[in-house]
Amino acid sequence: MEEPDSRISASAGSTLDLLAPTIFHELWWLEIATSGRYCLAEVREQAKVVGRLPYYPYKRMLGRSVIGLPPLTHFLGPAIAELAGKPNMGFFRRLEITKKLLRQLPKTSACYVKCHRDVTDVLAFQCEGFRAGVQFTHEVHPQAPELIWHNLRRSTRNRIRRAGETHVVTSGDDPAEFMRFYARTIALRKGQNNYMDIQVHSDLIGACLQRSRGRIYQAKQRDGRNVGAIFCAWDNVSSYYLMTCQEPTAHSGVTSLLVWEAINEAIRRNLIFDFDGVASEAGARSASNFTAIVSPRYTATRESACRRVLRATTSVFSHKNFFY
């Protein structure tokens, strides 16, 4: 594991690019998202870095140590440099490199990793005692905009049209204002709480805007009032739909209008539009209005024995029908 003062700079060249498969792996992102508290596990062969695993250790209540995902960082996982040779030998080399990376992780109460799009299996994690899982995300792949429009659900097209008649989509340039609007709209929704670190999220959005790696999309009424906004960030492959907020009284098609604008920008940049994970049936139904393409994102979890017992006990006693 590299010490903080020996981390590779952002100008390290092509090796860094190969080992940063998503925007979330880039060191400037990790630096801001973790306030400089991220770590890097690395594997070297002949002085060349061939594997890298960024991770974020932090403390929870009662001093429990945890490795998890930093704020607004929805994917990480191991990054392996391009390996020469036959595919089957490449598989074994990736397996061994990943296992070496995982063995560098410190002992913690829990460790959770959600892998990026290039990780097609988590066999190495299973070899190291992790429990494998999978989550899903919807994707819109680059193609003619009129074809994508045709494949939208009719109700979605109608909502976008109606919202477009009374709203204009603009670009926001003030991350702090976006976060204030986000916090205000969350506060207006019953049963929802805002757990986001306002300052960290604002700094990440600002860094993306400065680097032309993201955009705030705003929906404004004719009177200039902002009633909805989303934020997307992108790397050289995908544009990620990271945040969304809308006033409860806004037109029902406002968010769809903003997403449609973001999809079109992704197409212009020849990027995949990634809905960045589906956490509920409602989210899946909403994303399916735009695309039927669903892709897996593999997860891996490793917990201490005490943590497993605590989680199992909590799960049992929280079930509403436990005593029946």
C-alpha positions in Angstrom: 0.0 0.0 0.0 1.4 3.4 -0.9 1.8 6.0 1.7 0.0 9.3 1.1 3.2 11.2 0.2 4.2 8.7 -2.5 0.9 8.7 -4.5 1.2 9.0 -8.2 0.3 12.4 -9.5 -2.5 13.1 -12.0 0.2 13.6 -14.7 1.6 10.1 -14.4 0.7 9.3 -18.0 -0.8 6.3 -19.7 -0.3 3.9 -16.7 -2.6 6.0 -14.6 -5.2 6.1 -17.4 -5.2 2.3 -17.6 -5.6 2.0 -13.9 -8.4 4.6 -13.7 -11.2 3.0 -15.5 -13.9 5.4 -14.2 -14.0 9.0 -13.0 -14.3 7.6 -9.5 -10.9 6.0 -9.7 -9.1 9.3 -10.7 -7.0 10.6 -7.9 -8.4 14.2 -7.9 -11.9 12.7 -7.4 -10.7 10.4 -4.5 -8.8 13.3 -2.9 -11.9 15.5 -2.8 -14.4 12.7 -2.0 -12.5 11.5 1.0 -10.8 14.7 2.1 -7.5 13.1 1.4 -8.2 10.0 3.5 -8.3 7.4 0.7 -5.6 4.6 0.4 -4.2 2.7 -2.6 -3.4 -1.0 -2.7 -1.0 -1.7 -5.6 0.7 -4.6 -7.2 3.9 -4.0 -9.2 5.7 -6.2 -11.7 9.2 -5.2 -12.7 8.6 -1.7 -11.2 5.4 -1.2 -13.2 2.0 -0.9 -11.5 -0.2 -3.7 -12.9 -3.0 -3.5 -10.4 -4.6 -0.8 -8.2 -7.4 -0.8 -5.7 -8.4 2.5 -4.1 -10.3 2.1 -0.8 -11.7 4.4 1.8 -11.3 3.4 5.5 -13.4 5.2 8.1 -14.8 4.9 11.6 -18.5 4.3 12.5 -20.2 4.4 15.8 -18.5 2.6 18.7 -15.2 2.9 16.9 -16.0 0.2 14.3 -13.6 0.4 11.4 -15.2 0.0 7.9 -14.1 0.1 4.3 -16.8 1.5 2.0 -17.5 3.9 -0.8 -16.7 7.6 -0.5 -19.5 10.2 -1.0 -20.9 10.4 -4.5 -18.6 7.5 -5.5 -20.9 4.8 -6.8 -18.3 2.4 -8.2 -14.7 1.5 -7.4 -13.2 -1.9 -7.4 -9.9 -3.2 -8.7 -8.3 -1.8 -11.8 -5.9 -4.1 -13.8 -3.6 -2.9 -16.5 -3.7 -4.4 -19.9 -2.1 -7.8 -19.8 -0.4 -9.5 -22.8 -0.9 -13.1 -23.7 -3.7 -15.5 -24.3 -7.2 -14.8 -22.7 -7.0 -17.8 -20.4 -3.6 -16.8 -19.0 -4.9 -13.2 -18.7 -7.8 -14.5 -16.6 -5.4 -16.3 -14.2 -3.1 -13.2 -14.0 -6.1 -10.9 -13.2 -7.2 -13.4 -10.5 -3.8 -13.4 -8.8 -3.3 -9.6 -9.1 -6.7 -9.0 -7.6 -6.1 -11.5 -4.7 -2.8 -9.7 -4.0 -4.6 -6.3 -3.9 -7.3 -7.7 -1.5 -4.6 -9.1 0.9 -3.3 -5.6 1.3 -6.6 -4.3 2.8 -6.4 -3.7 6.6 -8.6 -5.8 9.0 -11.9 -4.1 9.5 -15.3 -4.8 11.0 -16.8 -4.7 7.4 -15.5 -4.1 3.9 -17.9 -3.3 1.0 -16.8 -3.0 -2.6 -19.1 -2.2 -5.6 -17.1 -2.9 -8.8 -17.0 -0.9 -12.0 -18.2 -2.0 -15.4 -15.0 -3.7 -16.4 -15.1 -6.2 -13.5 -16.9 -9.2 -15.0 -16.5 -11.6 -12.1 -15.7 -11.5 -8.4 -14.0 -14.9 -8.1 -10.9 -13.4 -6.5 -13.0 -11.8 -3.8 -14.7 -15.1 -3.1 -11.3 -16.7 -2.7 -10.4 -14.1 -0.1 -13.5 -14.7 2.0 -15.9 -12.1 0.5 -19.6 -12.7 0.0 -20.5 -12.0 -3.7 -23.5 -10.1 -4.8 -24.8 -8.2 -7.8 -26.7 -4.9 -8.4 -28.0 -3.6 -11.7 -27.9 -0.4 -13.7 -29.8 0.7 -16.8 -27.7 2.0 -19.7 -28.4 4.0 -22.9 -25.8 3.2 -25.5 -24.8 5.7 -28.2 -27.0 5.6 -31.2 -29.1 8.0 -33.3 -31.2 10.3 -31.1 -34.3 9.7 -33.1 -34.0 5.9 -32.6 -33.7 6.4 -28.8 -36.7 8.8 -28.9 -38.7 6.3 -30.8 -37.9 3.6 -28.2 -39.0 5.7 -25.3 -42.4 4.8 -23.8 -45.1 6.9 -25.3 -46.1 8.3 -21.9 -42.5 9.4 -21.3 -42.3 11.2 -24.7 -45.5 13.0 -23.9 -44.3 14.1 -20.5 -41.1 15.4 -22.0 -43.0 17.3 -24.7 -45.4 18.9 -22.2 -42.6 19.8 -19.8 -40.6 21.3 -22.7 -43.5 23.6 -23.6 -43.3 25.4 -20.3 -39.7 24.9 -19.1 -36.3 25.6 -20.5 -33.2 23.5 -19.7 -30.1 25.5 -18.7 -26.7 24.7 -17.3 -26.0 25.6 -13.6 -22.6 27.0 -12.7 -23.0 27.2 -8.9 -22.5 23.9 -7.1 -23.4 25.4 -3.7 -26.7 26.7 -5.0 -27.4 23.3 -6.5 -26.8 21.6 -3.2 -29.0 24.2 -1.4 -31.8 23.5 -3.9 -31.2 19.7 -3.4 -31.4 20.0 0.4 -34.6 22.2 0.2 -36.4 19.8 -2.1 -35.5 16.8 0.0 -36.8 18.6 3.2 -40.1 19.1 1.4 -40.6 15.4 0.8 -42.2 13.4 3.6 -40.2 10.4 4.8 -36.9 11.5 3.1 -33.8 12.6 4.9 -30.7 14.3 3.5 -27.6 12.2 4.5 -25.3 13.9 2.0 -22.2 15.9 3.0 -23.1 19.2 1.5 -19.6 20.6 1.4 -18.0 17.4 -0.1 -20.7 17.1 -2.7 -20.4 20.8 -3.6 -16.6 20.5 -4.0 -16.9 17.4 -6.2 -19.5 19.0 -8.5 -17.3 22.2 -8.7 -14.2 20.1 -9.6 -16.2 18.3 -12.3 -17.4 21.6 -13.8 -13.9 23.1 -13.7 -12.5 20.1 -15.6 -15.5 19.9 -18.0 -16.2 16.5 -16.6 -19.8 17.1 -15.5 -22.9 19.3 -15.9 -25.7 20.6 -13.8 -29.0 20.5 -15.8 -31.7 22.9 -14.6 -35.3 23.1 -15.6 -36.6 26.7 -15.3 -40.1 28.0 -15.7 -40.9 30.9 -17.9 -40.6 33.2 -14.9 -37.0 32.0 -14.4 -37.8 29.9 -11.3 -35.8 26.7 -11.0 -38.1 23.7 -10.3 -35.8 20.8 -11.0 -32.2 19.8 -11.5 -29.9 16.9 -12.0 -26.1 16.4 -12.0 -24.1 14.1 -14.3 -20.4 13.4 -14.4 -18.5 11.5 -17.1 -15.3 9.8 -17.9 -14.2 8.6 -21.4 -16.8 5.8 -21.5 -19.9 6.7 -19.5 -21.9 9.6 -18.3 -23.3 8.9 -14.8 -26.6 10.2 -13.6 -25.6 10.9 -10.0 -28.1 13.3 -8.4 -31.6 14.5 -9.0 -34.0 16.9 -7.2 -37.3 18.4 -8.1 -39.9 20.5 -6.3 -42.9 18.5 -5.2 -45.3 20.8 -7.1 -43.2 20.8 -10.4 -44.6 19.4 -13.6 -44.4 15.6 -13.6 -42.2 15.6 -16.7 -39.5 17.9 -15.5 -37.0 15.2 -14.4 -37.7 13.2 -17.6 -36.9 16.4 -19.6 -33.6 16.9 -17.8 -32.7 13.2 -18.2 -33.5 13.4 -21.9 -31.2 16.4 -22.3 -28.4 14.5 -20.4 -28.9 11.5 -22.6 -28.5 13.6 -25.7 -25.3 15.2 -24.4 -23.9 11.7 -23.7 -24.7 10.7 -27.3 -23.0 13.8 -28.6 -19.9 12.8 -26.6 -20.2 9.2 -27.8 -20.7 8.0 -24.2 -22.9 5.4 -22.5 -25.5 7.1 -20.3 -25.5 5.1 -17.1 -28.4 5.5 -14.7 -25.9 4.7 -12.0 -27.6 1.8 -10.3 -31.2 0.8 -9.6 -31.9 0.7 -5.9 -35.7 0.0 -6.0 -38.5 -1.2 -8.2 -39.6 2.4 -8.6 -36.2 3.3 -9.8 -36.1 0.4 -12.3 -39.5 1.4 -13.7 -38.4 5.0 -14.1 -35.1 4.0 -15.9 -36.9 1.5 -18.1 -38.9 4.4 -19.5 -35.7 5.3 -21.4 -34.0 2.0 -22.0 -34.4 -1.8 -21.7 -30.6 -2.4 -21.4 -29.8 -3.6 -17.9 -26.1 -4.4 -16.9 -24.7 -6.0 -13.8 -22.4 -4.4 -11.3 -20.8 -6.9 -9.0 -20.5 -6.3 -5.2 -18.3 -8.0 -2.6 -18.7 -7.8 1.2 -16.6 -9.2 4.0 -17.6 -8.9 7.6 -16.2 -10.0 11.0 -18.0 -12.7 12.9 -19.4 -10.2 15.4 -20.6 -8.0 12.6 -22.4 -10.9 10.9 -24.1 -11.9 14.1 -25.2 -8.3 14.8 -26.5 -7.9 11.2 -28.5 -11.2 11.3 -30.0 -10.4 14.7 -31.0 -6.9 13.6 -32.6 -8.3 10.5 -34.6 -10.9 12.4 -35.9 -8.5 15.1 -36.7 -5.7 12.6 -39.1 -7.9 10.6 -42.6 -6.7 11.3 -44.0 -10.2 11.5 -41.3 -11.7 13.7 -43.7 -12.5 16.6 -46.4 -13.9 14.4 
